[in-house]
Amino acid sequence: MKQRIITGVVAGALFILFLLLGKQPFTLLVYALGAVAIYELLKMKQIRIFSIPGILGVLITFSLLLPESVTEDLLEYTIYSKLDFLIIGAILLLIYSVLVKNHFTFDDVGFILLSTLYVGAGFHYLIETRNGGLEFLIFALLIVWSTDSGAYFIGRKFGKKKLWPEISPNKTVEGFVGGVLTAVVFACIMQIIYPISSSWISLIAISVIASIFGQMGDLVESAIKRHYGVKDSGRLLPGHGGILDRFDSLLFVLPLLHFLHFI
């Protein structure tokens, strides 16, 4: 417990520092987080990070992480987009599978490509959200934190009906609903202190949807770990697991907020 608290305080303080700095320092931090996250996924599949598929996976992830401002600048000098890099990476992975006579299979190719989309897109929107304004990222973090806290405490107190026992045995339907309600309450408090939306109805609707997506992000990562027989995605954060364990909900919430044009 002591180690968990120390890790949480130190890691939280460093993240807040980079969050406040923004711009290049925050972008570099997100690239580091993305690199660790793709490493964690590849390790689950027993694909070495310094193998040819592993290196290609990292490069594809890095290309997907590129901020929009950088992508726009690149398009002025090149004809390639992020989709082009993804397609080229897929072709190279398929060629490699043939060269090694299916010791690296089509399933492995699909796993790497989906992993790069999962990590690359999610962390890309972490960069874009910070670039869009500190208040929007604070809102997203508040939704995730309040949802997790509400789901835990309400589920622990009132939870009876299991939500998805095959994937996450401790989660309950009551906790799921409680997490959503808690997120709405904290979103409304933020709206009162620092208005982030011109419409209360829009704020509440987005908070509900974001809270649901955040909990689904948590369940998706739990399902991945269950499938590959691991307890935590990594050991980078003692007492807290890996990077994916800490950012699984945020990877679903941030793309949603951009899709809804909230940011």
Secondary structure, 3 states (H helix, E strand, C coil): CHHHHHHHHHHHHHHHHHHHHCHHHHHHHHHHHHHHHHHHHHHHCCCCCCCHHHHHHHHHHHHHHCCHHHHHHHHHHCCCCHHHHHHHHHHHHHHHHHHCCCCCCHHHHHHHHHHHHHHHHHHHHHHHHHHHCHHHHHHHHHHHHHHHHHHHHHHHHHCCCEEECCCEEEEEHHHHHHHHHHHHHHHHHHHHHCCCCCCHHHHHHHHHHHHHHHHHHHHHHHHHHHHHCCCCCCCCECCCECHHHHHCCHHHHHHHHHHCCCC
